[in-house]
Amino acid sequence: MGRWVSLRRFVLILCASLCFAMASRGSLDPAPSAHPQTPAAQGSPQGAGSSQTWPSEPETAEQTKNGQYTLSHERQAKAVAYSRAGYTLYFVSYFLGGLFLFLILRLGWAAKFRDIAENVSDKKWIQGLVFVPLLFLTIGVLNLPLH
């Protein structure tokens, strides 16, 4: 019975956090308006009777006809290459993290960390306070070349 209660709590917390994440993401990205106003369409700042218009900005190669910013071909190629390198490093570090954990177990480093923790105290929670930082420090040092 206790297992089902904890499973239900976990599912409830997971659903609530997903709903919160989706709601906060939607509030950060406001939708563009269907009819964006240009400075000439907004009217003059002195009233409707004035014939003064806003000065138009000269269009550069980095602006399209609708006024949105676009990258040059060279910068876009660099951005795509940078993005692909970031994704590659992310997935390589993910799999290497698993490999590092396997090697820590296989080489006996985890057993050495356990022995150090057991020599520090007889209480399990203090042993955990010693073992976990040693493990995280070792994984962090092994991941340094990737970061």
C-alpha positions in Angstrom: 0.0 0.0 0.0 2.8 2.4 0.9 4.5 1.8 -2.5 1.4 2.8 -4.4 1.0 6.0 -2.3 4.6 7.0 -3.1 4.1 6.2 -6.8 1.0 8.3 -6.9 2.8 11.2 -5.2 5.7 10.9 -7.7 3.3 10.9 -10.7 1.4 13.9 -9.2 4.6 15.9 -8.6 5.8 15.0 -12.1 2.6 16.1 -13.8 2.5 19.3 -11.8 6.1 20.2 -12.6 5.5 19.5 -16.3 2.4 21.8 -16.3 4.4 24.5 -14.5 7.3 24.2 -17.0 5.0 24.4 -20.0 3.1 27.4 -18.5 6.3 29.3 -17.7 7.7 28.6 -21.2 4.6 30.0 -22.8 4.8 33.2 -20.7 8.5 33.7 -21.8 7.8 33.5 -25.5 5.1 36.0 -26.4 3.4 35.3 -29.7 4.1 37.9 -32.4 1.1 40.0 -33.3 -0.8 39.2 -36.5 -0.5 42.7 -37.8 2.9 44.2 -36.7 2.9 48.0 -36.9 5.6 49.9 -38.7 6.6 53.3 -37.5 4.9 54.9 -40.5 1.6 53.1 -39.8 1.6 54.1 -36.1 1.1 57.8 -37.0 3.1 60.8 -36.1 3.8 61.7 -32.5 2.3 65.2 -32.9 -1.2 64.1 -33.9 -3.2 63.2 -36.9 -3.0 66.6 -38.6 0.8 66.6 -38.9 2.4 65.4 -42.2 5.6 64.4 -40.4 6.7 60.8 -41.0 9.2 58.6 -39.2 12.6 58.4 -40.8 13.1 55.1 -42.6 16.1 53.1 -41.6 18.3 51.9 -44.5 17.9 48.2 -45.1 21.1 46.2 -44.8 21.9 42.8 -46.1 21.0 41.4 -42.7 17.3 42.5 -42.9 14.7 41.0 -45.1 11.8 42.8 -46.7 9.6 42.3 -43.6 12.2 43.8 -41.2 13.3 40.6 -39.5 17.0 40.0 -38.7 18.7 37.3 -40.6 22.2 36.0 -40.6 24.6 36.2 -43.5 25.4 32.9 -45.1 28.9 32.8 -43.4 27.5 33.5 -39.9 24.6 31.0 -40.4 27.1 28.3 -41.4 29.1 29.1 -38.3 26.0 29.0 -36.1 24.9 25.7 -37.5 28.4 24.2 -37.0 28.5 25.5 -33.4 25.0 24.0 -32.7 26.0 20.6 -34.1 29.2 20.6 -32.1 27.2 21.4 -28.9 24.8 18.6 -29.5 27.7 16.2 -30.3 29.5 17.1 -27.1 26.3 16.7 -25.1 25.7 13.2 -26.2 29.3 12.2 -26.1 29.5 13.5 -22.5 26.3 11.6 -21.6 27.7 8.3 -22.8 31.2 8.9 -21.4 29.5 9.7 -18.0 28.1 6.1 -18.0 31.4 4.7 -19.1 33.2 6.6 -16.3 30.7 5.2 -13.7 31.3 1.7 -15.1 35.1 2.2 -14.8 34.8 3.6 -11.3 33.0 0.4 -10.3 35.2 -2.0 -12.3 38.5 -0.5 -11.2 37.5 -0.7 -7.5 37.6 3.1 -6.9 34.1 3.0 -5.4 35.2 0.3 -3.0 38.1 2.4 -1.9 35.7 5.4 -1.4 33.5 3.1 0.7 36.4 2.0 2.8 37.4 5.7 3.4 33.9 6.5 4.4 33.7 3.5 6.7 36.9 4.6 8.4 35.5 8.1 9.0 32.4 7.0 10.9 30.1 4.1 11.8 27.0 6.1 11.0 25.6 5.4 7.5 24.5 9.0 6.8 28.0 10.3 7.6 29.5 7.6 5.3 27.1 8.9 2.6 28.3 12.5 3.3 31.9 11.3 2.7 31.3 8.8 -0.2 29.0 11.0 -2.4 31.4 14.0 -2.7 34.3 11.7 -3.4 32.3 10.1 -6.2 31.1 13.4 -7.7 34.6 14.9 -7.5 36.1 11.9 -9.4 33.4 12.1 -12.1 33.9 15.9 -12.3 37.6 15.4 -12.8 37.1 12.8 -15.4 34.6 15.0 -17.3 36.9 18.0 -17.3 38.3 17.5 -20.8 34.8 17.6 -22.3 33.8 20.8 -20.5 
